């Protein structure tokens, strides 16, 4: 890699690091919201709402196409996020 390209790469990676920091802040906010949602659930079976998951993924696909983002990428990201939060909810579910 040329010295000029190394410099460009470093700048781009710095931008990615800043973006990662923003994403972490959003994940914290989302986690707090999920905790609030979990408090409303009475039964563990309420944790997985397949109809809602399907609706979310469809909306993400539509928005991805509208914004010229590869929907395969966003689908994978959202599926992983959804199932990670489902695991989080199951782990933290504390009802009678």
C-alpha positions as CSV (number, residue, x, y, z in Angstrom):
1,X,0.0,0.0,0.0
2,X,1.3,3.4,-0.9
3,X,2.0,6.0,1.9
4,X,-0.8,8.1,0.5
5,X,-3.3,5.2,0.7
6,X,-2.1,4.4,4.2
7,X,-2.9,7.9,5.2
8,X,-6.3,7.7,3.7
9,X,-6.9,4.4,5.3
10,X,-6.0,5.8,8.7
11,X,-8.5,8.7,8.2
12,X,-11.3,6.4,7.2
13,X,-10.6,4.1,10.1
14,X,-10.8,7.1,12.5
15,X,-14.2,8.0,11.0
16,X,-15.3,4.4,11.5
17,X,-14.1,4.5,15.2
18,X,-16.2,7.7,15.7
19,X,-19.2,6.1,14.2
20,X,-18.7,3.0,16.4
21,X,-18.8,5.3,19.4
22,X,-22.1,6.8,18.3
23,X,-23.5,3.3,17.7
24,X,-22.5,2.3,21.2
25,X,-24.4,5.2,22.6
26,X,-27.5,4.2,20.6
27,X,-27.1,0.6,21.8
28,X,-27.2,1.8,25.4
29,X,-30.3,3.8,24.8
30,X,-32.0,0.8,23.0
31,X,-31.0,-1.5,25.8
32,X,-32.6,0.7,28.4
33,X,-35.8,0.8,26.3
34,X,-35.7,-3.0,26.0
35,X,-35.4,-3.2,29.8
36,X,-38.5,-1.0,30.1
37,X,-40.4,-3.2,27.7
38,X,-39.3,-6.3,29.6
39,X,-40.8,-4.9,32.8
40,X,-44.2,-4.9,31.1
41,X,-44.1,-8.6,30.1
42,X,-45.8,-11.0,32.5
43,X,-45.0,-14.3,30.9
44,X,-41.7,-15.5,29.3
45,X,-43.6,-16.5,26.2
46,X,-44.3,-12.8,25.5
47,X,-40.6,-12.2,24.8
48,X,-40.7,-13.5,21.2
49,X,-43.3,-11.8,19.0
50,X,-42.7,-13.3,15.6
51,X,-45.3,-11.1,13.9
52,X,-43.5,-8.0,15.2
53,X,-40.1,-9.4,14.1
54,X,-41.4,-10.0,10.6
55,X,-42.8,-6.5,10.4
56,X,-39.6,-4.9,11.6
57,X,-37.5,-6.8,9.1
58,X,-39.9,-5.9,6.3
59,X,-39.7,-2.2,7.2
60,X,-35.9,-2.4,7.4
61,X,-35.8,-3.9,3.9
62,X,-38.1,-1.2,2.5
63,X,-36.1,1.6,4.1
64,X,-32.8,0.0,3.0
65,X,-33.9,-0.1,-0.6
66,X,-35.2,3.4,-0.4
67,X,-31.8,4.6,0.9
68,X,-29.8,2.5,-1.5
69,X,-28.4,0.2,1.2
70,X,-27.9,-3.5,0.5
71,X,-30.9,-5.1,2.3
72,X,-28.9,-8.3,2.9
73,X,-26.6,-6.3,5.2
74,X,-29.3,-4.5,7.1
75,X,-31.4,-7.7,7.4
76,X,-28.4,-9.6,9.0
77,X,-27.7,-6.7,11.3
78,X,-31.3,-6.4,12.5
79,X,-31.8,-10.1,12.9
80,X,-28.7,-10.4,15.0
81,X,-29.7,-7.4,17.1
82,X,-33.3,-8.7,17.6
83,X,-32.1,-12.2,18.6
84,X,-29.4,-10.7,20.9
85,X,-32.1,-8.7,22.7
86,X,-34.4,-11.7,22.9
87,X,-31.5,-13.6,24.6
88,X,-31.0,-10.6,26.9
89,X,-34.7,-10.5,27.8
90,X,-34.8,-14.3,28.5
91,X,-31.8,-13.9,30.7
92,X,-33.2,-11.0,32.6
93,X,-36.9,-12.1,32.8
94,X,-37.9,-12.1,36.5
95,X,-41.5,-12.9,36.9
96,X,-43.4,-15.3,39.1
